[in-house]
Amino acid sequence: MTLPNQLTILRIILSPVFLIFFLSDAIWMKQVSVAIYIIAALSDWYDGWLARKFNYITSWGKFWDPLADKILTSSAFIGFALVDLIPWWMVAIIVGRDVLITLLRVFANMKSYNFTTSYYAKWKTMLQMVFLYYLLILYVALYSPEINSPYKELIPTLLNKDLIYFVALFITLITLHSGMLYIKRNWKIILKLLKIEN
C-alpha cells in the first residue's frame, strides 16, 4: 500500500480518536484533540501532494481519500453538536450534503465520469474549515485555564451563542445551496449513472 493510502487510513482512524479526546472531561485530552485534528488535516494535504508528485494515484485512493476528508470534518461537526455549539439539524444538512456529493463523485469517477467542481463549492469548503478551526480552538481554550484566565471576557464573547448560530446558519445555507447547484450542474451524468445501474 502506498504512503498516501496509508495516510488516508490514518486520517480515518484519527477521526473517532479526535472525537473521543474532544468530548472528554479531561482538559489535557481536549487540548490534545486540537493537535490530533491538525495532524489529521495536514495528512490530507500531504498525501495529496505525494500522490500528485510521485503519481501514487490508485483506484483505492480515489475512493477513500475524499471519504476520509468528509469523515474527519463530519466528526468535528458532530462533536460540536454534542457539546451544543451547533444545532443538530444544521449538522445533519452539512454532513448529509457533503457525504452525498462525495459518494456521487466517487461513484461517477469509478464509472469514468468526472463531476465538475465550481469555485463556489471550493469556497464553501474553505468556509467550513475556517469555521471548524475557529470553534475547535476557542472551545478548547475556554476549558484551558492557562489560556482562558488572561482572556476571561474575550473567549466567551467570541463563542457567543447567537454569533455561532448565525455563522453556522450561513454556512449551512451555503452548503445546501452549493449541493443543489452541484446536482443541477451534473444532472445529466447522474442520469447516466442511474441508467448504467438499471
C-alpha positions, 0 to 999 in steps of 0.5 A: 500500500502506498504512503498516501493510502496509508495516510488516508487510513490514518486520517480515518482512524484519527477521526473517532480518536479526535472525537473521543479526546474532544468530548472528554472531561479531561482538559489535557485530552481536549487540548490534545484533540486540537493537535490530533485534528491538525495532524489529521488535516495536514495528512490530507494535504500531504498525501495529496501532494505525494500522490500528485508528485510521485503519481501514487494515484490508485483506484483505492485512493480515489475512493477513500481519500475524499471519504476520509476528508468528509469523515474527519470534518463530519466528526468535528461537526458532530462533536460540536453538536454534542457539546451544543455549539451547533444545532443538530439539524444544521449538522445533519444538512452539512454532513448529509450534503457533503457525504452525498456529493462525495459518494456521487463523485466517487461513484461517477469517477469509478464509472469514468465520469468526472463531476465538475467542481465550481469555485463556489463549492471550493469556497464553501469548503474553505468556509467550513474549515475556517469555521471548524478551526475557529470553534475547535480552538476557542472551545478548547481554550475556554476549558484551558485555564492557562489560556482562558484566565488572561482572556476571561471576557474575550473567549466567551464573547467570541463563542457567543451563542447567537454569533455561532448560530448565525455563522453556522446558519450561513454556512449551512445555507451555503452548503445546501445551496452549493449541493443543489447547484452541484446536482443541477450542474451534473444532472445529466451524468447522474442520469447516466449513472442511474441508467448504467445501474438499471 
